[in-house]
Structure formats: C-alpha cells, structure tokens
C-alpha cells in the first residue's frame, strides 16, 4: 500500500508540472449561491405585484436622492428630485413607481405645490401646467416610511457581528427601486446622472455609485455621504449599503501614469478574507479591459460593498457581494460592461447581461491562467447548457424560473458566445465585442440581440442570421452521428468519405447549420477540416496523403452537442454495432476531462457510473434509455481529488468495468 501511494504522489506531482497552473474553481456552494441570488433578484416583485406602470411620456435625465436612514427605529425619510423631458405634445400628468408602504407628504416644482394621488404601486402627479414636447419638468418629492420587502426583499434593515451592529442594504433589480424611492422604474430609461446623498449615524459608512465627493459631519451624531454618479444609470443599479464598514483601497493602473481607485467596503470581521481575495479584481480589470475595451466607468471607481443576500449584484461602479470567490467577483465585474454600461433593452434579452457575464468568467480564466483553463470552465457548464429548455430569447418574462434559468440564460447563453467565437475566429470575435462596447448607439444605453448581431455582422463581414435564429430564437442542440472510412487512391493517398447525420428533437430548428471541425490523424498525419454542415444528413469527401487511424467530429468542443461515431459500410450506410462494448477512456491519465466511448446493439436502459477505490459512487455519467449506436460521454472531474477511479457500464444484462487515473 505504501508503494502504491508513493507512486500516485509522484504521478500527481508530475501532472501538476505538466498541466501548469490549474484553474481556481468556484465551489458548488459558490455557484449555487450566485445562481440562487440571481433568481431571487428577479423573483422579488414578479410573484407579488403587477407590472410597473412606468410613464412612457417622459425621459428622465436626473435624480437626486437625499435620504436619511435611522436604525433605531428603522425608518427612512427623504426628498427625491427628478428632472425629466416631456416626449409628448401636451404633458399634464406624470406617473411614477412607488410602493404604498412609503407615504408621500408633498410634491413641489419650485415653490408650487403639486396635486398627487398615491396608488398601491404608483404615484400620479398633476403638473402645474401643460408641458410641450422637449420641455423639462422638475419636481421634488418628499416622502417617508419603512420600505417594504418585495418578496425576497429589495431593502433590508439587518444586523451583523457580535454584538449585533445595524446593517442596511438594497437590491433593486428588476423592479425593486420603487420600494425605497419614487422613480420611473424601468431598465430602458437611464438617467444621465444621479446624486445619492445618505445621512446616517456618524459611526457608519455608506457605499454607493460614482464618486464620493464629500462626507459632511452634521454635528449632531450623523454624517452625510454625498455620492455623485455622472454616467448614465438605470434605476435598478442605484444602491446603498450602510454599516461600520472597514475600507480596503486598491488601485487599477491602466496607463503608466493613470490609476483608478478600487474601493471596497467590507464587514470588519471579513477584512482578512477581503485582503486575500479582492486584489484579484485588479487582474480581472486588466483582462476585461484588454478584451472588451477600457473599464467603462474609469473616471469614477470600481469596488465592492458587502450585503446580506447570497451571491452578488452588479450595482454600477460598486458591486454588492456576499463572499469573495473568484468566479463571483469576475462574474459581477463583467456586468460593468454588459449589464451596466450596455443594458438589455427588455427582459427577453436578459442573456445579453447574464450570458455575457457567465462567458466572461471563462475569458478571465483564459487571460489569467491560460487557454486550458478557459476550456475547462466552458466544458464544465456544457451539461447544464444541454439541459436547457426553451429559447434563450425568453418568451414568457412573467415566469422567473424561465427568465433567469441557470441552464438556459447563463450556461447556454455563455455557450452561444463560445460558439460564436469559433465561427468568427478570435480576432473578429473580440473586435466585435469591443465595437459593441464602444458603439455610441448602445454605449451607456440599451441594446437587443438584433443590435449585437448587427455589430458582429458589420465587423466580421459574415451573415449571422442562421446562427442567431437557431441558437437564440431556437431550442435544443444538435445530436450528431458521424462515420468515416479511408479509401486508397491511385496516387498513394486516401480519399475519406465522411457522413454526418443530426437530430434536434425539435422543429425549431429541424437541423443546425454550423461549420464543423473534423480531425483526421494517423502516422505522420494530423489535419482538421472545416465542414459546412447544413442538412439533416450530409456527406463530404476529403483527401489526405497518409492513412488516418482516428477521426473525430468537433475535437475541441466548439459546438454544444452530443456526437456518436458509427461504422460505415461499403455503400456509405451507417452500420449498427453487433455487441455491447465499453472502451478505455481517453486521454488516460487525464486532467480534468476525459471521454468514454461505448456501443449498444439495441435500445436499452443504460447506466454509466464512476466509483472510487472503496466502491463509493462519485459521478453518474449516464442513467436512462438510449438508442442503439456508438456513444460518447465526457466526465469533468474538476471537483474531485487526484486518484484512481473505476467506471462501470450496465446495459441490457451487460456489465463492464475499467480503470481511469485523474492526475492534477
């Protein structure tokens, strides 16, 4: 036993050197916390109220929130100043969003008091006169109360530590801003600028958006934090977090002479963890700025403030976090480009926020640790993407389980960008991303899927209607069955006929049109052909100079798919296997993914499971009824230890077990 252990230790050490710097993975609990928090954010009001009645007759240009918050008792009192432009010929009333737990005392324009009526979810204001299109309307709204919770809560009076210290924080996406301040609460109407002034107990700090321009000591045991956001911002991205924060200040040096503050407000009991983990934010800013264009709020800041909800929320210039895992910090930072700077124009296009941020975690891993870490992350979310149900363009936005479905919007959305990268090539893909970021039509504004597609087509010169129609507006993924054989020609080379069949298990689309890589390898041969596959059943023919012994469809996993290899007869037809068989996994040893092939002579129930040396089940790779054919499945062993494992196939009375070795 000692000898075996020593050999394994040696092998693992060699593997560590061979594979280089390994991918720092988020734990399953980190991923679960992130996804649950994202779902909570979007569930807040969906289940408890009607769609907000945002006023389409005005275009808001400016808000000023002047708020006083107390924690003994829990109370909020404030004045919100709004300036908006009329977009109709004769504007006589304005309807804003505000929940009725808050009471409006008065509304003024200048010194003139305005009439108003407060409904359960809205506030209707009668203006002092009729305003023509293009005229500016200004008003001050005086209000007070204890903000409501909106389902899972958009405003929280809480505590932390021992003894308990008051802790107040907000999270307003998608329609929760109205819980704590009157506004036009819709993501498509960005104010040009916002001032957030918050008065609190003098022992507290307040984190919010933009620059901290002043902290005023009021001489009565309170201080007023004056934050100024001078970039356009949606209401759901306005936030505040209040408690006795410790401050961790970092700097992002983006030119030899210029730096931007990265300001972190963390709970005192978490300061040591923040000091260890949050400096990685600088590396993330560097990678994303290189890929997407310079951090969009470079004249202000980036940073984090801790809040009590699980996961994170991309509040503009100051993300709210609960925990400092690398993937969580990277995900939320990516939203500064895609979500904050460019916001989805409506909720059906939410993948432009969440799919982009999920993919960006892979981009960061590649930039920081190398391409193999990118592929590990992408392949790690492939099973989730294949399990997605419905279209990425969300048809029913009233159902949050669909609107923010992890497999559909996050994982499959990320895979769409992964596939698009291969379709366009690295250069055109990242030029498209940068052009999208800097396009004045969308920068600090809103965009749709069609807008993004148009940018990619313009930059690359490639028509992409087929791609977006099937992957964004269509469902499922291709299930390929392929075959090939080598036929000697008269010149000493080989003609290789290749046949690709696919099914989609849907009519939308009936087949996927994709450029498919096909690799042929053998002694002195390693060539990849790009095949334009645009049919349910399609044949190709290529020529190679030497005999290929291996053929593989999409060897580098650029397509979300399953792929089964079949034998091919002399007449070009696919030949079904005659017996059950379990192949040795490849590669072996491996890190962290390996492929297992097996064959089934008839339809049957199949289980393929991985066990450790003590016989304990580690992973289930297959458990269900499968058609006859040649099958292939991948195992991603990122989250298990380096050691010997066994995999076992059971099908139709057949059972076979083989050994594999994971070396990290």
Buried (B, 14 or more C-beta within 10 A) or exposed (E): EEEEEEEBEEBBEEBBEEBEEBBEBBEEEBBBBBBBBBBBBBBBBBEEBEEBBBBEBBBBBBBBBBBBBBBEEBBBBBBBBBBBBBEBEEBBBBBBBBBBBBEBEEBBBEEEEBEBEBEEBBBBBEBBEEBEEEEEBEBBBBBBBBBBBBBBBBBBBBBBEEEEBBBBBBBBBBBBBBBBBBBBBBBBBBBBBBBBBBBBBBEBBBBBBBBBEEEEEEEEEBBBBBBBBBBBBBBBBBBBBBBBBBEBEBEBEBEEEEEBBBBBBBBEEBBEEBBEBBEBBBBBBBBBBEBBBBBBBBEBBBBBBBBBBBBBBBBBBBBBBBBBBBBBBBBBBBBBBBBBBBBBBBBBBBBBBBBBBBBBBBBBBBBBBBEBBBBBBBBBBBBBBBEBEBBBBBEEBEBBEBBBBBBBBBBBBBBBBBBBBBBBEEEBBBBBBBBBBBBEEBBBBBBBBEBBBBBBBEBBEBEBEBBBBBBBBBBBBBBBBBBBBBEEEEEEBBEBBBBBBBBBEEEEBEBBBBBBBBBBBBEEBEBEBEBEBEEBEBEBEBEBEBBBEEBBBBBEBBBBBBBBBBBBEEEEEBEBBEEBBBBEBEEBBBBBBBBBBBBBBEEBEBBBBBBBEEEEEBBEBBEEEBBBBBBBBBBBBBEBEBBBBBBBBBBEEBEBEBEBBBBB
